[in-house]
Amino acid sequence: MSARGAIGWEGQSLLAMLERSEQLLAATGRYQGLEELTLKRSDPIRYEKLFSRLRGGLVSARETALNISASPIVKEIGELCFALYTPEGDSVALSTGIIVHVHTMSDAIKYMIRQRYEENPGIAPGDIFTNNDAMIGDVHNADVQTFVPIFWESELVGWAAGVTHEIDIGAKTPGSVPIGPISRFEDGIDLPARKIGSHDELWRDHVLAGLRGTRTPMYWTLDEKTRLAGAHMIRDAVERVIAQEGVDVYKRFIREVIEDGRRSFQARLREMTVPGRYRAPAFSEVPFAKEAQLPSYARRDTLMHAPLELRITREGMLELDYDGASAWGHHSCNCTPSAMQGAIWVQLTQLLICNDKVNDGAYLALRSNFPPGTWSNHSNPQCSTGIAWSFLIPSFTGFVKSISRALQARGFVEEVLAPYGLTANAFQGGGIDQYGRQSATTNFGLSCVGGGAKMILDGLDYAAAMWNPEGDMGDMEMWEMIEPFLYLSQRVKPNTAGPGRHRGGSGYECLRLAWSTPFYEMQNIGNGYCFIQAGLWGGYPAATGYRHNIRGSDFLDLIQARAPYPQSEPDPGASELAAGIAGRHDFDIEATTLPEVMAHGDLYLSIYRGGAGLGDPLERPYESVMADIAGGFLLERYADSIYGVVPGDPQATERRRGELREHRRAKAVPVREWMKSERERILELDMIEPVQRMYAESMRLSERFARELRAFWELPEEFEFPVATPEVELSKAMLAGNAAEGTREASP
Amino acid sequence: MPAEPAIADGVRREPRVLAIDAGGTMTDTFIVDRDGSFVVGKAQSTPADEAVGFMASATDALAQWQLDPAQAFPRLVAGIYSGTAMLNRLLERKGRRIGLIVTGGMEDMLRLERGIQTYLGYPYSDRLHVATHHHNEPLVPRERVYGVRERIDLFGTPAVPLYEEEARSALQALVAAGVEGVVVCFLFSYRNPVHEQRVRELAREHHPELAIFLSSELYPMRRDLPRLNSTLIEAYAAEPSREQLQRVRAATREAGAGFDLRIMAAHGGSISIDARELGRTLISGPIGGVVGALHLAESLYADRAERNIVCSDIGGTSFDVSLITDGELTIRQTPDIARFVLNLPLVQVDSIGAGTGSFVRINPSSGRPELGPDSAGAAIGVCWPDGGLETPTITDLNLVLGRINPDYFLGGEIRLDAERARAAVAEQIARPLGMVVEEAAAGIIELFDETLRYEAVAQVLGKGYSPVDYTLLCYGGGGPLHVAGYTEGVGYREVLVPAWAAGFSAFGCACGDFAYRGDLTVDMPILPAADAQAKAGVGAFISAGWRTLRERLAAELAKSGFAEDAITYRHFARMQYLGQLNDLEIASAHGELVDGEQVDELIASFEQAYAKLYARSSRSPELGYLVTNVIVTAAVPVEKPALPAESRQASGVAATPKATRPVWWRGGWSETAIFEQSQLCAGSAISGPAIIESPADTFALAPGRRAQLDERRIWHLEEL
């Protein structure tokens, strides 16, 4: 212990407080072992006033601080969140904003406590800390956190923390979700839980380093001021509350309100869902075999397997299990438990606990298993997490699907949602902008993809993202202030929505013309090869995306001649762009690529995905299908093949649907028989290498999964996919080494 | 300002100012005489011909003074209209049949509605709850939206030429579709309107009768969806309103009125019904109170340099807060109204769903109390059996505590059932909380008051000020009941409650300046390296913008017969650090910036305002500046309602209660003196606990508070 003495309560160190808190939870199942919520019971009004004052402090800190930032994704899209924590790092209350981070920042505080920051570098009044390391507690480097300890006399009574999403993080490739990195050393600015200031001031060396670290230093610096100003405002609010109520009441309150949050979450879960085991695997891709500039170990196509099992217990515990997930890889799409837990938060607050009273209590009613070495918990200090979202978003489609089944079972049909759309494409890049300056951008048009179909309605068209229910495309005139690309169109994209009795929400697309830029590197991110998740109860998945960019185009010649140039691509099967514009077309299903250089006159098509459908498309009313055609949501030629609809003829539609049902019956075979033939395909390895490797990784990382797979398909005991899985072997060696050294990160 | 007993009034009354508030169901008329006395008349609204309801309402008001319109109207010098007809037309989608021409490729703008319009107006819980989000029915269906290939870039340079043939055929098709007008909104037209203007020329050539609305002319500000929405609302909803207003004006003239009927506009001034941008009057009623507060401040604090007022208004559904700082209204440049994002400068009124009709519930999973955000609306609460409600409201809680008189609600027009309220509060609130009924009710009221207190204080802190710099003004039907609660311990400079709090918004509407506002996006950078000469160039550019706006506004006022020399102009610039996104509105002392020094003055004002509003440490002069918009307001003098001026006998006059009744205050029942508002004279001082009743509202004075009535019939509320 330092000379200053312990800063925890009653002379304890923070570490002792944290350990005690965890022991009490483990022993009693209750936060801090609290049996009675005496403050709440004896004076429910005072209790509520305390909460509203603290939360009010957070909300107004956010609203005020927001104005300091200049970054469009913070200022316009609101990618900023503040929270208040106990000394041990458990969240008491949070502001509006990117809720994903409430628990990531909790992880970061706990890391600092476990690493004995109290002794060195010290935690004193006026100190400032920062973090953006996903292995410590974050989603990816672009989410930068600021922490300020709150003291009352000589005791630490809590932490105020804020997080913003940076528009560029100085990674190997531009933007906030960089596709380029294949190791952590390319992820950009790296701030693994560091002390960066004292006496309420940022240290100059840190400030200067930040300015040198990104492509957008102004945004970086103002965002940091934003986080710090907000954290200080929260500290002020807490100090006011303590001055009014006394520190003992405050201490009691922050513990009770978390235990209260745990209990009410469990009550809510019991009220809304039916207990049970729910399963919904999801898939995604990293198609890097084509990327010639990558080293050989990274230059390959990889599939992600996320076999989620969700368990709801009778007591109202929620258990998430990713056992059987495939391995991390040499790309930037890897995830950490902290990121995964963040995703649980955003989904729960949209689906089950949509209110302002949520805090870490809900987290305490969760158990999760993110097995080390898998994509969900790479456990490798050298691994990149630049676009952790690339795993996280597809993998959580299984979560919404499972929760929806549990809600439906209980009868809450209006709450049911089929899987949301993948938030892609990310229109992202950097280079020389229209002002002749170096710059970078991440366009938040991707915050408006299609939502999953509902049980009683179609999905929400182009208006939300799984990580932000308050989607906002932003004004085109605002984006063109930043990006050297003109909008040539922003239109509804047909056939993006997953078909079903109720269709998913539709996606849209933008055609952009590179303008007044000598070069700007643009990447593509999204799925092109595989859909991420099927719909619910017979609903189809949403469409995958594709790439269609044109370099060296004759666009500028076309407009000189007043020729009616194509403005969008409603039907890639009969592409207007391909027919109407000359140039080098990248027109394929490579929807994820490393950056490609574009320049004045080039064209970039950005396709935003739809959501999955619900129910059998043959049950969709004729009028609804006709409305989809009229509204440009469905290409007419798919009315028949998907919906059995003969446009203009309801009677013929009925006959056609009868035929299709008959065709289905004729095609159907008993499951046993189908399984037999599929089993043969497995034994003959009748599948592409990425699929074999994906399952091989799952089997080698999880004995349970391997057993289940072999048993399900009645495969021989010794069955293996004969492919190399170097990441699995590396992980095993590392994990064994860690275990031997005893440095395994504790996880709750 | 009591409605005095009618004593052969018609003879000595001198009605001067009239204000009309035409709501969806009732039209209220507010008429003030030379002494500041007023009458309020009511009549059913008549949407088909608003003039009918208006005259009935005015007749009802004047009858209280034994006057009729033919006698009174010739004596009126000012008449101001505010109403919800335009808003209702928008909400009900009952506007005109409009066609829309946009930049080719952007035909889906109204359907996409930027995603953001799917949750506007929602409380926080529903904003999170994605299953509740939904799109709105577009004002123009997709089949009447045409794209025309063209592009202007952000610098105003044509990037894609206007494809005139497409414009011609779009106009043709829209005319064939029988549209009543066409809106044209191209990207970056505010920077260079040449393409929009060309479309109008084409229309004039081929369809001279067709009404064309250009976004670059009506709302020339950056941001495509807000500009499109604003222009569209002008064509869709505002023009039909103009027809209605002309009928109302005709009716006033028939009755002999000589005044020019004006309408309250969103920026806080009132404008002629002939104004080109009538869409600016979409929201008028809710800001009336703020305009009234400004007028009050000018009268009360004529000798004071800083005039800072927190305007707080409690109605049935919401608590609205707006700030007047240094005598200036706070303007929001791109507000959202009725789920539309707009480029329509609006007096900023922040609203939370906490009114006297807000429902009170105990969450079954957490056992914690929840206030609103939904409310009973016109159904009051469980205490009004005819409303058929089962869930208690804030009004029910006040009734349980004896703070509201069940036999004197709206002057006794509506009888409230206190027992019914008590039973609901006992069962639904007190029991789950494990508290006795009165304690639970009082506790929830405290929580309610605290929420309001926090909301108001947060606004002040967010401005970079402290409550001690501000006077809090309380009005609205529910304001006086809660003002003691939500100002307790805050330390405002003063707390004022007009005796006519319930009618203050209507009063405020009558206080509007005759003032136009013009806004123009210029996006003029001032680079860090700019020298005096470069700055002088910037000054010339800004001055040119102001000149354009002055000419435009002078033309508007000329329609009402005002010559240029009668107009007072004020000049503003909206500025931000170059690269930042939030601009601030800065007043300029000069209407013409002739040299670099005057530009430096503007910069200094901006720096000062920025440092005040945000952390001083976030000032970033090294980035340079951007002047985003230039603004001019043009006002001509008009008569405003006089404030009452009673003679005061003495200060601290003890008043005589009309009755007593038990009221629950913090800690228990206490026999409380009840006063009748209209019986109290200037100088009266009353200490809490006390209740001051009037037919329109109830002023609750908690123990420890004292209120004194001044000559203007404004209560000054103090802490003892």
Interface residues (C-beta under 8 A of the other chain):
Chain A: K40 R41 P44 I45 E48 K49 S52 R53 G56 V59 S60 E63 T64 N67 I68 S69 A70 P72 K75 E76 T96 I99 M218 L222 K225 T226 A229 D260 R263 S264 F265 A267 R268 E271 T349 Q350 L351 C354 N355 D356 K357 E414 E415 L417 Q434 S447 C448 G451 K454 L460 D461 Y462 A463 A464 P469 E470 G471 D472 M473 G474 D475 M476 E477 M478 E480 M481 L486 Y487 L488 S489 Q490 R491 V492 Y508 L511 L513 W515 S516 I559 R562 P564 Y565 Q567 S568 G631 G632
Chain B: G104 G105 M106 E107 D108 M109 R111 L112 R114 G115 I116 T118 Y119 Y124 S125 D126 R127 L128 H129 V130 A131 H133 H134 H135 R142 G147 R149 R151 D153 L154 F155 A159 V160 P161 Y163 E165 E166 L187 F188 R222 R223 D224 L225 P226 N363 P364 S365 S366 G367 R368 P369 L433 G434 M435 G443 I444 E446 L447 E450 T451 Y454 E455 A458 L461 G462 Y577 G579 Q580 L581 N582 L613 Y614 A615 S617 S618 S620 L623
